[in-house]
Amino acid sequence: MNHMQRLSARTLTKVAVLATAGLVAVPAAAAPALASGGDAEVRASRTCATGVIKVKAKADDGRIEVEGEVDTNRRGQSWAWTFRRDGNLVARGTGLTAGPSGSFSVERRIANPAGADTIVFRARRTGTDRVCRVAVTF
């Protein structure tokens, strides 16, 4: 191992120790969307159609407040949406993109059983094959 490789290995070891101790911030892009209780909130988004689909989850009086948004920059589109927690359907409905932004959002409070929950927000544009999906673990 040459001098540069030893230096690099030592630097990585120091960063790993400091990150474990919480003294070095890990970039958000490198970390999964996970929450660990308290007032923690997790968010995720993905590109979808001509815009983006987003989901947000946070604790709310022993339940999970979930919010989903579809923003396609196109007014008048009808979408069928669902929220699933650990694969089980917990809410569903339809939304119509409106306003200058061409978006809609939905909010629900769902049960919060013990342990980590994977929450999926899925939207399918009515009359098309267009499906958008995004998930967080809370």
Buried (B, 14 or more C-beta within 10 A) or exposed (E): EEEEEEEEEEEEEEEEEEEEEEEEEEEEEEEEBEBEEEEEBBBBBEEBBEBBBBBBBBBEEEEBBBBBBBBBBBEEBBBBBBBBBEEEEBBEEEBEBEEEBBBBEBEBBBEBEEEEBEBBBBBBBEEEEBBBBBBBBB
